[in-house]
Amino acid sequence: MWLVLCHSGDVAALWLYNGLRQRGLKPLQLVSAEVLACSRLWEHRLAAGHTTVDITLHDGRAIHGDGLRGVVNRLVAVPMDLWRRASPADRAYVLQELTAFYVSWLMALPCPVLNRPSPLGLAGAWRHQSHWVWLAARAGLRTPDYIQSSQNPIDRPGALRRRSPPPKVKTVLVIGDRVVGGQPPGALLAGCLELARVSGSGILGVDFADGPEGEWTFVGATPLPDLRLGGEAALDALMIALHRERRESL
Amino acid sequence: MILLCGIPSEPPLALVREALAELNACSVAFNQRCFADMRLSFEIAAGIAGGELSMNGATFRLQDFTGAYLRIMDDRFLPELKGQPPDSPARLSCRALHDTLLQWSDVAHGNIVNRCSPMASNSSKPFQAQLIRRHGFDMPETLITNDPDLVDDFLARHHRIIYKSISGVRSIVRTFDKDDAQRVDLIRWCPVQFQEFIEGESVLVHVVGSRVFATRVVSEATDYRYAHEQVGQAAQLQPLSLPDDMAERCVELTAGLGLSFAGIDLKLSPENRCICFEVNPSPGFSYFEAHTGQPIARAVAEYLIQVTD
């Protein structure tokens, strides 16, 4: 079985689910985070020689880790609706516990998982923008000067662009070993692939500002890009990445 | 120059400061409790991080810090913020300062003990266990479930099991007893982590770079950190010399997790299993140093001042 994990409002995930089905990936199931959160049974075992994951959803569908062939993982957070009546302290504790649990069972799946979880994010490391800029520079991409001060408010998503010129942002997608979307200059391809590698991302969206001289400057990255930006080429690349990773893991 | 971040009177930080002084190394204290008087900014240009720290009328260039030891307490619980509402200017200012410090630690040049991001592996114990396993350590059989029947089976198989948090929160290890069996149905609300109880010798290994300090912990408690509460008697600590291959694995594990300083929680079973329970990225080593005389603070200080490329 192939699996797409996403939140119920993730339109990009619905798009890729349909696209993968049309490409013959079957049996393919889409399971929302909200459905997952109400699972009837969780059984995750770890030992020296093996790790297993077995989930029974509330509608009776079963997910056995050993039976999965590949997973597209777009989970961002564990829904906490079931806990809305709990005290704030208990809710905070349960959120920590469930998040730690999800990170482990997603990591333990023996099949290709794009993206694998990190303690910094269920669908891959959700890094601070300063860290992305630093990594991008090390990957050989042109980066803006970045500054952060304790006098500034805490960063909000998108705040990286603070020192970039008002950008015409172009998003490039790295999927496996392919770069799709955005039509970047050829010289950028290696840098994008290297950024995905050093950040441990099977899927990575890389944003660039297109400067007045035609130069492309890195302005941000996300492990959870909107794959629709890559169109059919993104779906093709995803199919290849899911199958290639499987061959390598075998 | 070395930056020491935390509460200066807290024993681990105080010991490292003393050790640096003995080595004639200059250190600067980033005292969390003085957050209102500090300003920190950093910038990244062409992949190189620089910046400034201002406090007490003095300004330091961040690139002049060749090492930093971060022993940070959760800034939300600083005494100076007691009674402050969540969105008070003081709280927001304090958070922004700490956020800036932690982000800088990830990109700073030099010997950083430890950088912020790699410390996160400890926030999911079973996730970290999967990384630990790759370094050749054994692990206890573990079951995470919301099904009481599976817990019954697990108990029947192992006879004695423990439970503990999956995350780093409320992380006290307890033996699963009759009272717990009475309320085990509650796990239907949230999966709980159970593990086989391992008989054997508890060993805490502090790794500093490539140096290893092992301590044998003698206690009847399920969680020796809470020995006084659990069995009415503190644990006894004795220095221990590890076999070379085990010490090497501890060093490799620490480096593999992206850490330069760690506390590795081991148990050596009578069947010669070397079980690793977890790796603490911010060990409170002073208790072990005080009881064994191992020069851990000195090793941290020497690591901080060593010259790197």
Interface residues (C-beta under 8 A of the other chain):
Chain A: S39 L41 W42 E43 H44 R45 L46 A47 A48 T51 L82 Y93 V94 Q96 E97 L98 T99 A100 F101 V103 S104 W105 M107 A108 P117 S118 P119 L120 A125 R127 H128 S130 H131 V133 W134 A137 R138 T143 D145 Y146 I147 Q148 S149 S150 Q151 N152 P153 I154 D155
Chain B: M38 R39 L40 S41 F42 E43 I44 A45 A46 G47 A49 L92 S93 R95 A96 L97 D99 T100 Q103 W104 D106 V107 S117 A120 S121 N122 S123 S124 K125 P126 F127 A129 Q130 R133 D138 M139 P140 E141 T142 L143 I144 T145 N146 D147 L150 S165 I166 S167 G168 V169 R170 W189 C190 P191
